[in-house]
Amino acid sequence: MSLSMTDLACSECGFEASRWSSNDLERTLAHADDLRGYVTEGLEPDELVGFTAPDLLDASSDPVGSTHAVMHHLVDLARLRREAEDFELITGAVVGLYTSGGGVPKLSIPEAVVGVGGVEGDSQGHRVHHGRPWQAVCLYSAEVIEALREEGHPISAGAAGENLTVEGIDWARLRGGLTIEIGEVRCRVSAPAQPCHQIAGFFVSEDSSRIAHAKHPGWSRWYASVLHGGVIRPGDAVVVSA
């Protein structure tokens, strides 16, 4: 039986091993520290008490169990942070929805049918860095796109490969572990999307690092996993909570 067909599923963190390829497992384990950092981002060192990493299984012998441990730990971290600090709700609205059969720009669609695997009809041409279950949906800010255009970048909605553009959200406040409710859909923010050469043509001097989270926090696209699917339409309310 292949790793992707294991029966392991967790109702608490949402991990379902049947949805994970061996490459998904490998890439997630390689970025486990990064994913943890996106949840604890913004905390001072003395606020990290209790946010310890889990004792992982031997990833080489049990990548499924180890990946589940990582994903479960991220949910526990988000819960601990939610209990330890107040988070003021952020509200906004959907501006646009986009898909493609691979590559960019993604094209506008009138509505999006969203499941745990992402937006129906959407796919990635390069699965090495994309397509993990925690990368099911990619979101971006309409205000950030407009600010980039004012800087002279030839970018437009859908050009950076996002599935949804939203307005009214304080984009700099996004971090891993937050919950986003969008119409009928409920998602969990996981990680900023790293810019690559595929979107370089939409930036001055083809420098897509302009929206790299590590260099310019608050300007990156964000990935999210899907906790509850449904249909999203332009104008639907967006609510971000801890």
C-alpha positions as CSV (number, residue, x, y, z in Angstrom):
1,M,0.0,0.0,0.0
2,S,1.4,3.4,-0.9
3,L,1.9,6.1,1.6
4,S,-0.8,8.2,0.0
5,M,-3.4,5.5,0.6
6,T,-2.9,5.0,4.3
7,D,-6.0,5.2,6.4
8,L,-4.7,7.6,9.0
9,A,-7.1,10.5,9.6
10,C,-7.4,12.9,12.4
11,S,-10.7,14.7,13.2
12,E,-8.9,17.2,15.5
13,C,-6.3,18.7,13.1
14,G,-8.0,17.6,9.8
15,F,-5.0,15.5,8.6
16,E,-6.1,12.9,6.1
17,A,-3.2,10.9,4.8
18,S,-5.1,9.7,1.8
19,R,-4.8,13.2,0.4
20,W,-1.0,13.4,0.8
21,S,1.5,12.2,-1.8
22,S,5.0,11.1,-0.8
23,N,6.2,14.4,-2.2
24,D,3.7,16.3,-0.1
25,L,5.0,14.5,3.0
26,E,8.6,15.1,2.2
27,R,8.2,18.8,1.4
28,T,6.1,19.4,4.4
29,L,8.6,17.8,6.8
30,A,11.3,19.9,5.2
31,H,9.4,23.1,6.0
32,A,8.1,22.1,9.4
33,D,10.1,24.7,11.3
34,D,8.9,27.4,8.8
35,L,5.3,26.4,9.3
36,R,5.7,26.6,13.0
37,G,7.3,30.0,12.7
38,Y,4.4,31.4,10.8
39,V,2.0,30.5,13.6
40,T,4.2,32.0,16.3
41,E,5.2,35.0,14.2
42,G,5.2,38.3,16.1
43,L,5.6,36.8,19.6
44,E,8.4,37.9,21.8
45,P,10.8,35.3,23.1
46,D,9.3,35.4,26.6
47,E,5.9,34.7,25.1
48,L,7.0,31.5,23.5
49,V,6.8,29.5,26.7
50,G,4.6,26.5,26.1
51,F,5.1,26.7,22.3
52,T,7.5,23.8,22.2
53,A,8.0,21.6,19.1
54,P,6.7,18.0,19.2
55,D,8.8,15.0,19.5
56,L,8.6,13.8,15.9
57,L,8.8,10.2,14.9
58,D,11.7,9.0,12.6
59,A,10.6,10.7,9.4
60,S,12.5,8.3,7.3
61,S,10.6,5.3,8.7
62,D,7.2,6.9,9.2
63,P,6.8,10.1,7.1
64,V,3.0,9.8,7.5
65,G,3.1,9.8,11.3
66,S,5.7,12.5,11.4
67,T,3.7,14.8,9.0
68,H,0.6,14.2,11.1
69,A,2.5,15.2,14.2
70,V,3.6,18.4,12.5
71,M,0.1,19.4,11.3
72,H,-1.4,18.5,14.7
73,H,1.2,20.6,16.5
74,L,0.4,23.6,14.3
75,V,-3.2,23.4,15.3
76,D,-2.2,23.1,19.0
77,L,0.0,26.1,18.6
78,A,-2.8,28.1,17.2
79,R,-5.1,27.1,20.0
80,L,-2.5,28.0,22.7
81,R,-2.0,31.4,21.0
82,R,-5.7,32.0,20.8
83,E,-6.1,31.3,24.5
84,A,-3.1,33.5,25.4
85,E,-4.0,36.7,23.6
86,D,-6.9,38.7,22.3
87,F,-7.3,38.9,18.5
88,E,-9.6,41.5,17.1
89,L,-11.7,40.1,14.2
90,I,-10.8,41.3,10.7
91,T,-13.6,41.7,8.2
92,G,-13.6,42.2,4.5
93,A,-15.1,41.0,1.2
94,V,-14.3,38.9,-1.8
95,V,-13.4,40.9,-4.8
96,G,-12.4,38.3,-7.4
97,L,-12.0,34.6,-8.0
98,Y,-9.4,33.0,-10.3
99,T,-8.3,29.6,-11.7
100,S,-6.1,28.2,-14.3
101,G,-5.1,24.8,-15.7
102,G,-1.5,25.6,-14.8
103,G,0.5,28.8,-15.0
104,V,-0.3,32.5,-14.6
105,P,-2.2,34.7,-14.9
106,K,-5.1,32.8,-13.5
107,L,-8.4,33.8,-15.2
108,S,-11.5,35.3,-13.5
109,I,-14.4,33.0,-12.8
110,P,-17.9,34.0,-11.6
111,E,-17.9,31.7,-8.6
112,A,-15.6,29.1,-7.0
113,V,-16.5,25.7,-5.8
114,V,-14.0,24.9,-3.0
115,G,-13.3,21.6,-1.5
116,V,-10.5,20.2,0.7
117,G,-8.4,19.9,-2.4
118,G,-8.8,23.5,-3.4
119,V,-10.8,25.4,-6.1
120,E,-12.5,23.2,-8.6
121,G,-10.9,23.5,-12.0
122,D,-7.6,24.9,-10.7
123,S,-4.3,23.2,-10.9
124,Q,-0.6,23.9,-10.7
125,G,1.8,23.4,-13.5
126,H,4.7,22.9,-11.1
127,R,3.8,20.6,-8.1
128,V,7.3,20.6,-6.5
129,H,6.6,23.8,-4.6
130,H,2.8,23.9,-4.8
131,G,-0.2,21.8,-4.2
132,R,0.3,20.6,-0.6
133,P,-3.0,20.1,1.3
134,W,-2.0,23.2,3.4
135,Q,-1.7,25.1,0.1
136,A,-5.2,24.3,-1.1
137,V,-6.2,28.0,-1.6
138,C,-4.1,31.0,-2.3
139,L,-5.4,34.4,-1.2
140,Y,-4.2,38.0,-1.9
141,S,-5.2,41.5,-1.0
142,A,-6.8,43.8,-3.6
143,E,-5.2,46.8,-1.7
144,V,-1.7,45.3,-1.9
145,I,-2.1,44.6,-5.6
146,E,-3.2,48.2,-6.1
147,A,-0.2,49.5,-4.1
148,L,2.1,47.4,-6.2
149,R,0.6,48.9,-9.4
150,E,1.2,52.4,-7.9
151,E,4.9,51.4,-7.6
152,G,4.9,50.6,-11.3
153,H,4.6,46.8,-11.3
154,P,2.5,45.5,-14.2
155,I,0.6,43.2,-11.9
156,S,-3.2,42.6,-11.9
157,A,-5.6,40.4,-10.0
158,G,-4.9,36.7,-10.7
159,A,-1.4,37.5,-12.1
160,A,0.4,36.3,-9.0
161,G,-1.4,33.0,-9.1
162,E,-3.9,33.7,-6.3
163,N,-7.4,32.1,-6.3
164,L,-9.1,34.9,-4.3
165,T,-8.6,38.6,-4.0
166,V,-10.1,40.2,-1.0
167,E,-10.6,43.8,0.2
168,G,-10.8,45.4,3.6
169,I,-8.4,43.0,5.3
170,D,-5.4,44.4,7.2
171,W,-3.0,42.2,5.3
172,A,-0.1,42.8,7.7
173,R,-2.0,41.1,10.5
174,L,-2.2,37.7,8.7
175,R,-0.2,34.8,10.1
176,G,-0.3,31.1,10.3
177,G,-3.0,29.4,12.3
178,L,-5.7,32.0,11.8
179,T,-9.2,31.0,10.6
180,I,-10.8,32.6,7.6
181,E,-14.5,32.2,6.8
182,I,-15.4,33.1,3.3
183,G,-19.0,32.7,2.4
184,E,-19.7,29.0,2.9
185,V,-16.1,28.1,3.2
186,R,-13.8,27.9,6.2
187,C,-10.1,27.9,5.9
188,R,-7.0,27.8,8.1
189,V,-4.1,30.1,7.1
190,S,-0.9,28.2,6.8
191,A,2.0,30.0,5.1
192,P,3.0,32.8,2.8
193,A,3.4,31.8,-0.8
194,Q,7.0,32.1,-1.9
195,P,7.4,34.1,-5.2
196,C,9.0,32.3,-8.1
197,H,10.1,33.0,-11.7
198,Q,6.6,32.1,-12.9
199,I,5.3,35.5,-11.8
200,A,8.5,37.5,-12.4
201,G,7.1,39.2,-15.5
202,F,4.5,41.0,-13.4
203,F,7.2,42.9,-11.5
204,V,9.6,45.7,-12.4
205,S,13.0,44.2,-13.4
206,E,11.3,40.8,-13.0
207,D,12.0,41.0,-9.3
208,S,9.2,39.0,-7.7
209,S,11.0,39.1,-4.4
210,R,9.1,42.4,-3.9
211,I,6.3,40.2,-2.4
212,A,8.6,37.8,-0.5
213,H,7.4,37.5,3.1
214,A,10.9,37.3,4.5
215,K,11.9,40.6,2.8
216,H,8.6,42.5,2.8
217,P,6.2,41.3,5.5
218,G,2.6,42.2,4.8
219,W,3.0,42.0,1.0
220,S,3.0,38.3,0.4
221,R,0.1,36.1,-0.8
222,W,-1.0,33.5,1.8
223,Y,-1.9,29.9,1.5
224,A,-4.7,28.2,3.4
225,S,-6.0,24.7,4.0
226,V,-9.7,24.1,3.6
227,L,-11.6,22.9,6.7
228,H,-15.1,23.1,5.2
229,G,-15.9,23.5,1.5
230,G,-18.6,25.3,-0.3
231,V,-19.2,28.0,-2.9
232,I,-17.6,31.4,-2.9
233,R,-18.9,34.4,-4.9
234,P,-17.7,38.0,-5.3
235,G,-19.1,40.1,-2.6
236,D,-19.1,37.3,0.0
237,A,-18.0,38.4,3.5
238,V,-14.5,37.5,4.7
239,V,-14.0,37.1,8.5
240,V,-10.6,36.4,9.9
241,S,-10.4,35.1,13.5
242,A,-8.0,33.4,15.8
